[in-house]
């Protein structure tokens, strides 16, 4: 790998004076979703930035994204890259991390990243379009185009040497630094396990998304080819339904019904349940056509479960000679490797590229090698990088304020907005404010309103002012009235309609710090029209969010688990969504 940056040895802490200047770190990613690999890395970087040594001084951290299902007051959900460029905190940041795995509109902000910050892009790799469904081609093409913005960064972090070579082939010459990724599903201490769980029923596990590039159906075919030799075989499929191709998942389910291998679908498990499932298996298989890293391989090694994987992408590097590799996209190679690996497991041994080992010897080597794949190690390496760069740079000063004001002038809000959009956004900001007040976080509530009203976070002076305004009456509706009297807010039709339209509803909650659920009921948010519901519900990105939105906006309640599972399955085909909306309104008509 060219231009590889080597970390500097840390200076002794006692030789450094303790700083009192607040340093700011911004982390940017398109989506921040639980159990998503890129999202988990962004959250680990959040932990690394927040755990700086004393001599660095106080550090404030924020994550900016376009969607999230993670609850953390430091996460800020934006509508677009323009909103990010209006954030005072972002322009005052000393250190900015972008997590890039696929095209996202928010990554356009790289073109205007603050000049005073040290900007790092963590590149997670892009799956080539030939390994994905045809309707992904445009998205993947845009991802490769967006890589051109990488030249604006100070350096790029990659999880493997393979990804460094990928960037080199794309013509990226920015200095690179390798920080190995981690397995999300790794126990602090691996569970003790037998050489083979049940000789009469070998259990092979697959962990990951269900998309064609992961080659789950060929893996099932390979196990079917072994049924004549082995008494009973089980394939345990672990993954998250929400992050999968629903049509491909259905094809796996159909293939399982037609075969002789016992297939167990273990979907949407907690991390602890995934760890137990991996530890209980006799072998983990990952037959992918492409992998930028391959977290399941790291997780298999760390949980002391023998692995078998393709030779695609970073997998040989991640396996470190402790797995059995086979040629990617070669069914015969997969069949042969599967049969040989299962034979070794029946003997209580492990077959690797370096030969056959006793399970005890293999487990000792795997435990030592995989220690670098623990989340704590990843956090330490990022912590060291952030510390190093903050120590080298002076704090960002007033020029960042001028930059924010200049960008706000260039990107004034002159776009017409639909009534449904204004209502939805108004509901969102008020619910967010109530949530923070419920946790006695007045500063967080004021920041949420300030970003909504003025398109940027508060600085110290404005926060002090709005805290005084809030103290006058200790109600958010009083604060809103003050904000709405501002000429800057009045110039945005979207803000005026969304905030003013819900101001009277918010006032009904009386005590801003009352029980959250009672506050929600007191809001009596107005019902949406059928047209508004269709507009809002069909703008979401996956069946689960679509169904949750219907429950909230049509039935006016949260879904029960059984009903949610049923309707998510019904809505797996986006073409059927209008029919699903009709069905929900049918329930309302029936009373």
C-alpha positions in Angstrom: 0.0 0.0 0.0 1.4 3.4 -0.9 1.5 6.5 1.3 0.7 4.5 4.4 0.8 6.6 7.5 2.4 5.0 10.5 1.1 6.1 14.0 3.6 8.1 16.1 4.6 6.8 19.5 2.7 8.8 22.1 4.5 11.4 24.2 4.4 11.0 28.0 1.2 12.6 29.3 3.0 14.4 32.1 5.1 16.4 29.6 2.0 18.0 28.2 0.0 20.9 29.8 -3.7 20.3 30.2 -5.7 22.3 27.7 -8.9 24.2 28.7 -10.0 24.9 25.1 -13.0 22.9 23.9 -12.2 20.9 20.8 -14.9 19.7 18.5 -15.2 16.4 16.5 -17.9 15.8 13.9 -18.7 12.4 12.5 -20.7 12.2 9.3 -22.5 9.2 7.7 -25.5 8.6 5.5 -27.4 6.2 7.8 -26.9 5.3 11.4 -28.7 2.0 12.0 -28.3 -0.6 14.7 -26.4 -3.8 13.6 -25.2 -2.1 10.4 -21.5 -2.6 10.0 -20.6 1.0 8.9 -22.9 2.5 11.5 -21.3 0.4 14.3 -17.9 1.8 13.2 -19.2 5.3 13.4 -20.5 4.7 16.9 -17.2 3.3 17.9 -15.5 6.5 16.5 -17.9 8.4 18.7 -16.6 6.5 21.7 -13.0 7.1 20.7 -13.5 10.9 20.2 -15.3 11.2 23.6 -12.5 9.4 25.4 -9.6 11.7 24.8 -6.8 11.9 27.4 -6.8 14.8 29.9 -4.1 16.9 28.2 -6.2 17.2 25.1 -8.8 19.1 27.1 -12.6 19.0 26.8 -14.0 17.4 23.6 -17.5 17.8 22.2 -18.6 15.2 19.7 -21.6 15.0 17.3 -22.7 12.5 14.7 -24.5 13.9 11.6 -26.7 11.6 9.5 -29.8 11.5 7.3 -31.6 8.7 9.3 -31.1 6.7 12.5 -32.8 4.3 14.8 -30.1 4.8 17.5 -31.0 6.9 20.6 -28.2 9.3 21.6 -28.4 13.0 22.2 -25.1 13.5 20.3 -26.7 12.2 17.1 -28.2 14.9 14.8 -30.5 13.9 12.0 -30.4 16.3 9.0 -32.4 16.6 5.8 -29.4 17.1 3.4 -25.8 18.2 3.0 -27.0 21.8 2.9 -28.3 21.4 6.5 -24.8 20.1 7.5 -23.1 23.1 5.9 -25.3 25.4 7.9 -24.2 23.8 11.2 -21.9 26.1 13.3 -20.6 23.1 15.2 -19.5 21.4 12.0 -17.6 24.5 10.8 -16.0 24.9 14.2 -14.8 21.3 14.3 -11.1 20.6 14.7 -11.5 17.0 13.4 -14.1 15.5 11.0 -14.6 11.9 10.2 -16.7 10.8 7.2 -17.8 7.1 7.1 -18.2 6.1 3.4 -19.6 2.8 2.2 -22.0 3.9 -0.5 -23.4 7.0 -2.1 -25.2 9.4 0.2 -26.3 12.9 -0.4 -24.7 14.1 2.8 -21.2 13.2 1.4 -21.5 16.1 -1.1 -20.6 18.3 1.9 -17.0 17.1 1.4 -16.7 19.6 -1.4 -17.2 22.4 1.2 -15.6 20.8 4.3 -14.1 23.4 6.6 -10.5 24.2 5.7 -9.4 24.5 9.4 -10.4 21.0 10.3 -8.4 17.8 9.8 -10.7 15.7 7.6 -10.5 11.9 7.6 -12.6 9.6 5.4 -13.1 6.0 6.6 -13.6 4.1 3.4 -15.5 0.8 3.9 -15.4 -0.3 0.3 -18.0 -0.3 -2.6 -19.5 -3.5 -3.8 -19.1 -3.7 -7.6 -22.4 -3.4 -9.6 -22.1 -6.8 -11.2 -22.6 -8.4 -7.7 -25.8 -6.5 -7.0 -29.4 -6.4 -8.4 -29.8 -4.4 -11.6 -31.7 -1.6 -10.0 -28.7 -0.8 -7.8 -26.5 0.1 -10.8 -27.2 3.8 -10.7 -26.6 4.0 -6.9 -23.2 2.1 -7.2 -22.2 4.3 -10.2 -22.9 7.4 -8.2 -20.8 5.9 -5.3 -17.8 5.6 -7.5 -18.3 9.1 -8.8 -18.5 10.5 -5.3 -15.1 8.9 -4.5 -13.7 11.8 -6.5 -14.4 14.0 -3.4 -11.8 12.0 -1.4 -9.1 14.3 -2.7 -10.4 16.9 -0.3 -9.5 14.8 2.8 -6.2 15.0 4.7 -6.1 11.2 4.9 -8.1 8.1 4.4 -8.5 5.2 6.8 -9.1 1.7 5.4 -9.9 -1.6 7.2 -7.6 -3.7 5.0 -4.7 -3.5 2.6 -7.1 -4.7 -0.1 -9.2 -1.6 0.2 -6.0 0.6 0.0 -5.2 -1.1 -3.3 -8.8 -0.5 -4.5 -8.4 3.2 -3.9 -5.0 3.2 -5.6 -6.7 1.7 -8.7 -9.3 4.5 -8.6 -6.5 7.0 -8.8 -6.7 8.2 -5.2 -3.4 9.6 -3.9 -4.4 10.9 -0.5 -2.3 9.3 2.3 -3.7 6.1 3.7 -3.8 4.6 7.2 -4.9 1.1 8.0 -7.1 0.5 11.1 -8.5 -3.0 11.2 -12.2 -3.2 11.7 -13.9 -5.1 14.5 -16.6 -7.7 14.9 -19.8 -6.4 16.3 -20.7 -9.8 17.7 -17.7 -10.8 19.7 -17.8 -11.8 23.4 -15.3 -10.2 25.8 -14.1 -13.8 26.5 -14.8 -16.6 24.1 -17.0 -19.4 25.4 -15.5 -22.8 26.0 -16.7 -25.2 23.4 -16.4 -28.9 22.5 -14.3 -29.9 19.5 -17.6 -30.8 17.8 -21.0 -29.9 19.2 -22.9 -33.0 17.9 -21.1 -35.4 15.6 -24.5 -36.7 14.2 -25.7 -33.2 13.4 -23.0 -30.7 12.2 -24.1 -27.1 12.3 -22.8 -24.6 9.8 -23.6 -20.9 10.4 -23.9 -18.0 8.0 -24.0 -14.4 9.3 -24.7 -11.4 7.2 -27.2 -9.7 4.9 -29.3 -11.8 2.5 -28.3 -10.4 -0.9 -27.2 -12.3 -4.0 -23.5 -11.2 -3.6 -23.3 -13.2 -0.3 -24.0 -16.4 -2.2 -26.2 -18.1 0.4 -28.1 -20.2 -2.1 -24.8 -21.7 -3.5 -23.8 -22.4 0.1 -27.0 -24.3 0.6 -26.3 -26.2 -2.6 -22.8 -27.1 -1.4 -24.3 -28.6 1.9 -26.9 -30.5 -0.1 -24.0 -32.1 -2.1 -22.7 -33.4 1.2 -25.9 -35.0 2.6 -25.0 -38.4 1.1 -21.9 -38.5 3.4 -23.1 -36.9 6.6 -26.0 -38.1 8.6 -27.6 -34.8 9.3 -26.6 -31.2 8.4 -28.0 -27.9 9.7 -27.5 -24.5 8.2 -28.2 -21.6 10.6 -28.9 -18.3 8.8 -28.3 -15.3 11.0 -29.1 -11.8 9.7 -31.3 -8.7 9.8 -34.4 -8.8 7.6 -34.5 -5.0 7.3 -31.0 -4.8 5.7 -31.7 -7.6 3.2 -33.0 -8.1 -0.3 -36.5 -9.4 0.4 -36.8 -11.3 -2.9 -33.5 -13.0 -2.4 -34.5 -14.0 1.1 -37.7 -15.5 -0.3 -35.7 -17.5 -2.8 -33.6 -18.9 0.1 -36.7 -19.9 2.0 -38.1 -21.7 -1.1 -34.8 -23.4 -1.7 -34.7 -24.6 1.9 -38.2 -26.1 1.5 -37.1 -28.1 -1.5 -33.9 -29.5 0.1 -32.7 -32.1 2.6 -30.5 -29.8 4.8 -32.2 -28.5 7.9 -32.3 -24.7 7.5 -32.8 -22.6 10.6 -33.7 -18.9 10.0 -32.4 -16.9 13.0 -33.4 -13.3 12.0 -33.2 -10.0 13.9 -31.3 -11.4 16.9 -29.7 -9.3 19.6 -25.8 -9.2 19.6 -25.7 -11.6 22.6 -27.9 -14.1 20.7 -25.7 -13.8 17.6 -22.6 -14.5 19.7 -24.2 -17.6 21.2 -25.3 -18.8 17.8 -21.7 -18.4 16.4 -20.2 -20.1 19.4 -22.6 -23.0 19.2 -21.8 -23.7 15.5 -19.2 -26.2 14.2 -18.2 -23.9 11.4 -18.9 -20.5 10.0 -19.1 -20.1 6.2 -18.9 -16.8 4.2 -19.0 -17.5 0.4 -19.2 -13.8 -0.7 -18.3 -12.5 -4.1 -16.9 -9.3 -2.6 -16.0 -8.2 0.9 -14.3 -4.9 1.9 -13.6 -6.5 5.2 -15.8 -9.4 6.2 -16.8 -8.9 9.8 -18.4 -12.5 10.2 -14.9 -14.0 9.6 -13.4 -11.9 12.4 -16.4 -12.8 14.6 -16.0 -16.5 13.9 -12.3 -16.4 14.8 -12.8 -14.4 17.9 -15.7 -16.7 19.1 -13.4 -19.7 18.3 -15.6 -21.2 15.6 -13.7 -22.6 12.6 -14.2 -20.6 9.4 -14.5 -21.3 5.7 -14.7 -18.4 3.2 -14.2 -17.4 -0.4 -11.0 -15.7 -1.5 -12.8 -12.5 -2.5 -11.7 -9.0 -1.5 -10.2 -8.7 2.0 -11.3 -12.2 3.2 -7.8 -13.9 2.9 -6.3 -11.0 4.8 -8.9 -11.1 7.6 -8.7 -14.9 7.9 -5.0 -14.7 8.4 -4.3 -18.3 7.2 -6.6 -19.7 9.9 -9.5 -20.4 7.6 -10.1 -22.6 4.6 -10.4 -20.6 1.4 -12.1 -21.5 -1.8 -12.4 -19.7 -5.2 -15.2 -17.2 -5.2 -18.1 -17.8 -7.6 -16.9 -21.4 -8.2 -19.6 -23.9 -7.1 -17.3 -26.9 -7.5 -14.6 -25.3 -5.4 -17.2 -24.4 -2.7 -18.6 -28.0 -2.8 -15.1 -29.5 -2.4 -14.1 -27.1 0.4 -17.3 -27.7 2.3 -16.9 -31.5 2.2 -13.3 -31.4 3.3 -14.0 -28.9 6.1 -16.9 -31.0 7.5 -14.8 -34.2 7.4 -12.1 -32.4 9.5 -14.7 -31.2 12.0 -16.0 -34.7 12.4 -12.5 -35.7 13.4 -12.4 -32.9 15.9 -9.9 -31.0 13.8 -9.9 -27.8 11.8 -8.8 -27.6 8.1 -7.0 -24.4 7.2 -5.0 -23.1 4.2 -1.9 -24.0 6.3 -3.0 -27.6 6.9 -5.1 -29.6 9.4 -4.8 -28.6 13.0 -6.2 -30.0 16.2 -9.1 -27.9 17.5 -7.1 -27.0 20.6 -4.1 -25.7 18.6 -6.3 -23.9 16.2 -8.3 -22.2 19.0 -5.1 -20.9 20.7 -3.9 -19.4 17.4 -7.3 -18.0 16.6 -7.6 -16.3 20.0 -4.3 -14.6 19.7 -4.7 -13.5 16.1 -8.3 -12.2 16.5 -7.5 -10.1 19.6 -7.2 -7.1 17.2 -10.8 -7.6 16.0 -12.3 -6.6 19.4 -14.2 -3.3 19.4 -12.0 -2.0 22.3 -8.9 -2.3 20.1 -10.6 -0.4 17.3 -11.6 2.4 19.7 -8.0 2.6 21.0 -6.6 3.0 17.5 -9.0 5.7 16.5 -8.5 7.4 19.9 -4.8 7.6 19.2 -5.3 9.0 15.7 -7.7 11.8 17.0 -5.3 12.6 19.9 -2.4 12.9 17.6 -4.1 15.3 15.2 -5.7 17.4 17.8 -2.3 17.8 19.5 -0.8 19.0 16.2 -3.4 21.6 15.4 -4.5 24.9 16.9 -8.2 25.2 17.8 -10.5 26.4 15.1 -11.5 30.1 15.6 -13.8 32.8 14.2 -13.2 32.2 10.5 -15.5 29.2 10.9 -18.4 31.5 11.9 -17.9 33.6 8.8 -17.8 30.4 6.7 -21.2 29.3 8.1 -22.7 32.7 7.5 -21.4 32.8 3.9 -22.9 29.3 3.2 -26.2 30.2 4.7 -26.3 33.3 2.4 -25.5 31.2 -0.7 -28.1 28.5 0.2 -31.1 30.4 1.4 -34.3 28.4 1.7 -36.4 29.4 -1.3 -37.9 26.0 -2.0 -41.7 25.6 -1.9 -42.8 22.8 0.5 -45.9 20.7 0.6 -48.3 21.0 3.6 -47.7 17.4 4.5 -43.9 17.9 4.5 -44.3 20.9 6.8 -46.6 19.1 9.1 -44.4 16.0 9.3 -41.3 18.1 10.0 -43.1 20.1 12.6 -44.2 17.0 14.4 -40.7 15.6 14.3 -39.0 18.6 15.8 -41.6 18.9 18.6 -41.4 15.3 19.5 -37.6 15.5 19.6 -37.8 18.6 21.9 -40.3 16.8 24.2 -38.1 13.8 24.4 -35.1 15.9 25.5 -37.2 17.8 28.0 -38.4 14.6 29.4 -34.7 13.8 30.2 -34.3 17.3 31.7 -32.0 18.3 28.8 -33.1 21.9 28.3 -29.9 22.7 26.4 -30.6 19.8 24.0 -34.2 21.0 23.5 -33.1 24.5 22.7 -30.4 23.3 20.3 -33.0 21.2 18.4 -35.4 24.2 18.1 -32.5 26.5 17.2 -31.3 24.2 14.4 -34.9 24.0 13.1 -35.5 27.8 13.2 -32.2 29.1 12.0 -30.6 26.2 10.2 -27.6 26.0 12.6 -26.7 24.9 16.1 -26.3 27.5 18.9 -23.0 29.1 19.7 -22.2 30.0 23.3 -23.7 33.5 23.2 -27.0 32.4 21.5 -27.4 29.5 23.8 -27.0 31.7 26.8 -29.6 34.1 25.4 -32.2 31.4 24.6 -31.7 29.8 28.1 -32.6 33.2 29.6 -35.7 33.3 27.3 -36.7 29.9 28.4 -36.2 30.8 32.1 -38.7 33.6 31.7 -41.6 31.2 31.6 -40.1 27.7 31.4 -42.3 26.6 28.5 -41.3 25.8 25.0 -44.2 27.5 23.5 -42.9 30.8 24.9 -39.5 30.0 23.3 -41.2 29.2 20.0 -43.1 32.5 20.0 -39.8 34.4 20.4 -38.1 32.4 17.6 -41.0 33.0 15.3 -40.8 36.7 15.7 -37.3 36.6 14.1 -37.1 37.9 10.5 -34.8 35.0 9.6 -37.4 32.5 10.6 -40.2 34.4 8.9 -38.3 34.3 5.6 -38.7 30.5 5.5 -42.2 29.4 4.7 -41.5 25.8 5.7 -40.3 26.8 9.2 -43.2 29.2 9.7 -45.8 26.7 8.8 -44.3 23.7 10.6 -43.5 25.5 13.8 -46.4 28.0 14.0 -48.9 25.4 12.9 -48.0 23.2 15.9 -47.3 25.9 18.4 -50.8 25.9 19.8 -50.8 22.1 20.0 -47.5 22.1 21.9 -48.9 24.6 24.4 -51.5 22.0 25.4 -48.8 19.9 27.0 -48.8 22.6 29.8 -45.8 21.4 31.8 -42.8 20.9 29.4 -41.1 18.5 31.8 -44.1 16.3 32.5 -44.2 12.6 31.7 -43.3 12.0 28.0 -46.2 9.8 27.1 -48.7 12.2 28.7 -47.1 15.1 26.8 -47.5 13.2 23.5 -51.2 12.6 24.3 -51.7 16.2 25.2 -50.3 17.3 21.8 -53.4 16.0 20.0 -51.5 16.1 16.7 -53.8 16.7 13.8 -54.6 13.7 11.6 -53.2 13.6 8.1 -55.3 13.4 5.0 -55.2 10.3 2.8 -53.1 12.2 0.3 -50.6 13.3 3.0 -50.3 9.8 4.4 -49.5 8.4 0.9 -46.9 11.2 0.4 -45.2 10.6 3.8 -45.4 6.8 3.9 -44.1 6.2 0.4 -41.1 8.4 1.0 -39.7 5.9 3.5 -37.0 3.5 2.5 -38.0 0.0 3.7 -41.1 -2.0 4.5 -40.8 -1.8 8.3 -40.6 2.0 8.4 -43.5 2.1 6.0 -45.7 -0.1 8.2 -44.7 1.8 11.4 -45.7 5.0 9.7 -49.1 3.6 8.7 -49.8 2.5 12.3 -48.8 5.9 13.6 -50.6 8.1 11.0 -53.7 6.0 10.1 -54.4 3.8 13.2 -52.9 6.4 15.6 -51.1 3.8 17.6 -47.8 1.8 17.7 -47.7 -1.7 16.2 -47.7 -4.9 18.2 -44.9 -7.3 17.3 -47.2 -9.9 15.6 -49.0 -7.3 13.5 -45.7 -5.7 12.6 -44.2 -8.9 11.4 -47.3 -9.8 9.4 -47.6 -6.4 7.6 -43.8 -6.1 6.9 -44.1 -9.4 5.1 -47.1 -8.2 3.1 -45.3 -5.0 2.2 -42.1 -6.7 1.1 -43.0 -5.8 -2.5 -43.0 -2.0 -2.8 -45.5 -2.2 -5.7 -48.1 -3.4 -3.2 -47.9 -0.4 -0.9 -51.0 1.4 -2.2 -53.0 -1.8 -1.5 -51.6 -2.0 2.0 -52.6 1.7 2.6 -56.1 0.8 1.4 -56.2 -2.1 3.9 -55.2 0.2 6.8 -57.9 2.7 5.9 -60.3 -0.3 5.7 -59.7 -1.0 9.4 -60.5 2.7 10.2 -63.7 2.5 8.2 -64.7 -0.7 10.1 -64.3 1.2 13.4 
